[in-house]
């Protein structure tokens, strides 16, 4: 794409030069504030939300997240309205949206109409600002709030209306193609993850020999298993014990950056894959004495936060009571890891994640297939190899998505700031 013939200094550090014929216009001439509270008419409106994917409709029949008891304080949103979140700007993933719907949204947001501009161009301009939080100089107070007076006095560089329309059309076309490519890659990742789960489930319940005689396990999630395998509850293999925490947990005497034992928090497990390699904190000897130490190679299971997630530690750790462990386990640790990783043992215990109800009794009662130890090792080795291939494919797709998103961000920035000239 070509550049414009001539440029001028914008006077804004991050913006640099802009095309000479673009105008500097205060927002008070672009945006008009409107707030119509829905009151007792809330049932007449669709519930809207501002998300990373823009303004979306919320399903009130199958709600996700918390809803208020009443929506009387919510405000009307018309199709073509701008929705801004002008508080907690730094922390909020997306603070601007252009609504394609007629509905209502929380009264905490700010609703604007626009005058004599192309709405999509203005949306792309502020989407670009929001992506890098470039309105940061306007924040005030502990909640990073932009006052309406400050927002109205902020200047926007915009081209003539016909050029705004060309830019908006160009970005609509280009970003739609990028979004389509991202959606395709995300679907491919979902299929790869599904394939991985099926591969693990089949391997830990059927083994690697497709011709082996089978028997009914008597357990719904397991189905049929090889005749020579056993079906045992976890408590038959080992006691199931909980970790423990020094109290109060924020007392600095329990921590030591040079301590021998790492302190495991839920966030450490959430950020890890099969193996726990490091944590952000270490316990002092005193802290360790009030917790439960585990040696490298130990398997433990989260029963809080990322509920049901298994992990094998590669380092000396101490775990709190949000985890359970298996002190007498003599089975292959990685084989057990894959059984828990499949999520199938939790069927009937609740929804995976925070709603799953696990404790030492429920975990101990879980029945699992137990092949001979030599076969457990072969299955674990096979799954190591095959899941590594799948994970590599997922990583490549994920990297591709990030590159597409980066390209989209750079494209929008270059076009709405006049660094390049579009031709439609």
Order of alpha helices (4+ residues) and beta strands (2+ residues): beta-beta-beta-beta-beta-beta-beta-beta-beta-beta-beta-alpha-alpha-beta-alpha-beta-beta-beta-alpha-beta-beta-alpha-beta-beta-alpha-beta-beta-beta-beta-beta-alpha-alpha-beta-alpha
